[in-house]
Amino acid sequence: MLWGTGKAIEASSTDDYCISCHVHPQADKSWKKSVHYATRSGTQIHCIDCHLPPKGEGYLGQKIKTGLHDVWAHWFKDSADYNWEAKSKLENAVHHTFDVSCNNCHQNLFPLQLSKKGSDAHLYYNSQIEKGVDINCINCHLNAGHYDPNYTHEANTGFGSVSSDPSEIYQAPAEVSEFENFIETIPGSAVSFEMKAIAGGSFKIGSPETELFRGEDEGPVKSIAVSDFFMAEIEASWDEYMAFYAQTGKAGRDREDAGSIETNDDIDAIVGATPPYGQPDQGWGRGQRPAISISYHAAETYCRWLSKTTGKNYRLPTEAEWEYAARGGSEGPYFFDVNPKKVVKKGLFSSKPDTTIINTYAVYKENSSLKTQEPDFTQANPFGLKNMLGNVAEFCKDWYADDAYSLLSTGMLDPSGPKNGQEHVIRGGTYRSSADDLRCANRDYTRSVQWLKTDPQIPKSEWWYSDCFFVGFRVVCEFDQNTGNTSQ
């Protein structure tokens, strides 16, 4: 019997057996193109070498667990329904690889041929492991087992380069004389975006205790007010951010700025982002997709640059402005009429969520294919703003505090949050969120250290996050003397 069990384990551990269940052909093809297939030593790495721990390190238990899951998926799931691209991303891959397996083969992390940067990165890895930080080999070496042509594990000095000159370069920003929607034009670029005029008013910030899936930091509910302001129709896009990167970053300063406006000393004094490490857009594409992987510092600097470039006062929204705009005049969990209980699936045996309405207005886990989408993927809210509740979460100007609303007084105008703090507020759901996190009152905050956990650079970048691809930002513009409000 033991002999037969051993044979069964051996037979079910071959590459062909794995591929017979995992029928996505790109996994096999990408494995055969990877450095783990055609190794310099001639040793060929097999599926179980990475996706199971070594024998004596929990091998049998993990094999049984994985096998039961695979058998269930084989008989009760349709392989066509799997999003294999999303499954190969880091956040999923970390659950199916084991550092103990990596270290079983790579016992010397400091071989003679290792570069100084590689040595620094491995020293950092060891220090984090000693501290008990949850960090994995594939955080940096995701491309080792399955080749991805878009993957970059180095300083991406070519990021943001322009392949051809645009046909039209804006020479001046938009002139705004009244409180109405306008199209902003970024001088020295071919980029424009729409700003919506959001008439101020009173509203109730937060959620009542009876709201399903409510967080403790969403109360107490307070009636407050905001003044008139402009807000971008869409989240700041890659097109918009790359205009900033080209004009202020090192990559931009090294190129001739043909067709740009006359140099402005104030604008030129703003130092932009350094080249990123890796591929910030995750290979999903840029254009009108929201700019991701950028830090809070980068978003604030962009707003400062945009203000100098256009002569207007651009900034990140306050938390109060953000929620007021997201609600679009509504008071419920969402700006559309949906019961959270009907659109949230909790647990294996819960009913299938009703996505008919919510899919129309938000990019989230159920419809995103687990990546960002372009603005036209969804419809706008009553204020004409797209993806306020989904696609990517958005930075707010405020410091985060779980009791921030208790500090508000009824009727307060334009509150701006606590005077100090450690992290900043982020609002809105993301492409990987379930529907309960799309509620207008849902709050979250930045994780500055955690989102730079696997940045191998010393010092770490202040411009780019290495571990956060689901947060972006949306700009607001103040209605003041620079934008038609002559009463100020």
C-alpha positions, 0 to 999 in steps of 0.5 A, a space after each residue: 500500500 505504501 509502495 502504491 501511495 509513493 507511486 501515486 505521489 510520484 506520478 502526480 508530481 510530473 510537469 505533464 500531470 500538472 499541465 493536464 489540470 492547469 490547462 492554461 497554455 501560457 503557463 507552460 509556454 512562459 515556463 519554457 521561456 524562463 530562466 528556470 527552464 534553460 538554466 546556466 547550470 543545465 538543471 531544469 526546474 519543474 512545477 513542484 520545485 516552486 509550487 510545493 515546499 521541499 520534502 521534509 518541509 511540509 511537502 506532503 501536507 501542501 500537496 494534499 491541500 493543493 491536490 484537493 483544491 485542483 480536483 475540486 476546480 477540475 470538476 466544478 469550475 470552467 477553466 475558461 472562467 479563470 483570469 490567468 493573467 490576474 492569477 500570475 500577478 504578485 498578489 496571487 502568486 505569493 500564495 502558490 510559491 514558497 521561499 523555502 523552495 527558492 532557498 533550497 536551490 539558491 543556498 548562497 544569496 551572495 555569489 561572486 557574480 552578484 552585482 552591488 545592487 543585487 547584494 544590497 537587495 539580498 541584504 535587505 531581504 535578510 534583514 526583513 526576514 529577521 524582523 519577521 516582515 512578510 517578504 518573499 523572493 518573488 516580490 523581486 523575482 516574479 519573472 524567474 519561473 514564468 517569463 513575462 516580456 513586460 516585466 522589468 527588474 531594474 531602473 526603468 530609464 526608458 519609462 515615459 519616453 515619447 516615440 513620436 511628436 504629437 500633432 498639436 502642442 498646447 501653448 497656454 492653459 484654459 482661461 476660466 471666467 465663470 463657475 462652469 465645466 471647463 477643459 484644462 490644457 497643459 502647456 507644452 503638451 498635447 494633454 487636456 482633461 475636463 474639470 467639473 464645476 461642483 456647486 458647494 452645499 451641505 451634506 452628512 459625512 460618514 455612515 449611520 450605525 445601521 449601514 451594512 458593512 460600516 467601518 468604525 471610523 465612518 462616524 459619527 455622522 456630521 452635517 457639514 458644508 463645502 464651498 464651490 470647487 472644480 473636480 476632475 471628471 476622471 482620475 489623473 491619467 497616465 497621459 496627464 502624469 507623463 506630461 509632468 514626468 516629461 517636463 520635470 523628471 530627469 528623463 524629461 530634462 535630458 531631452 530637448 523640449 521642442 515645441 514647449 512654452 518659454 521656460 518659467 523659472 518657478 516651474 523649472 524649480 519643481 524637481 520631478 520624479 526619478 525613473 521608476 524601478 520596474 513597470 509602474 503601469 503593470 503592463 496594463 497600458 497607460 493613456 487614459 488609465 489612472 496613473 498608479 504606483 505613484 506615491 503621495 509625495 508624487 501626487 502632491 508634487 504633480 498638483 504643485 506643478 500643475 498649479 504653476 503650469 496653468 496659473 490656477 490652484 490645483 491640489 488634492 481634494 479634502 476628505 469632505 470634498 471627496 465624499 461630497 462629490 462621490 455622493 452626488 447629492 445622495 445619502 445612501 451607501 452608494 450614489 445609485 439605489 442599491 442595497 449593499 446586501 444584494 451586491 456583496 458576496 460573503 462566503 462560499 455558500 452566499 448567493 450570487 451578487 446582483 451586479 446589474 446596476 453596480 457594474 454600470 458605475 464602478 470598476 471593481 473585483 466583479 468586472 475589472 478582470 483585476 486591473 485598471 480600466 479606462 474611464 469609458 468603462 463606466 458611467 458618471 455619477 450625478 455630478 458627472 464624475 467617473 469612477 469615484 467609487 472604483 478603479 483605483 482608490 484616491 489620495 486625499 489631502 487630510 491626515 488620517 485619524 479613526 476619530 476624525 469625524 468626532 472633531 467636526 462641529 455641525 455646520 462646519 465649512 470646508 473642514 480639512 481634517 486633523 492638523 497632523 498625523 502619520 498617514 493620509 486618507 485614501 477614499 474609494 474602492 479599487 479594481 480589486 475591491 468587493 462591493 462593500 468597499 465601494 460605499 461612499 462612506 468607506 475610509 482607508 489610509 496610506 501604508 507608506 512603509 508597507 507599500 515600499 516593502 520590496 523596493 530594492 533601492 537604497 535609499 527607497 524611492 520617494 516617488 514610486 511605490 513598489 507594492 501598491 498598484 491600486 491607488 491613484 488620485 484626482 485633482 481639484 481646482 479652487 474657485 478663486 481669483 484665478 478661476 473666475 471668482 472675483 469676490 475673493 
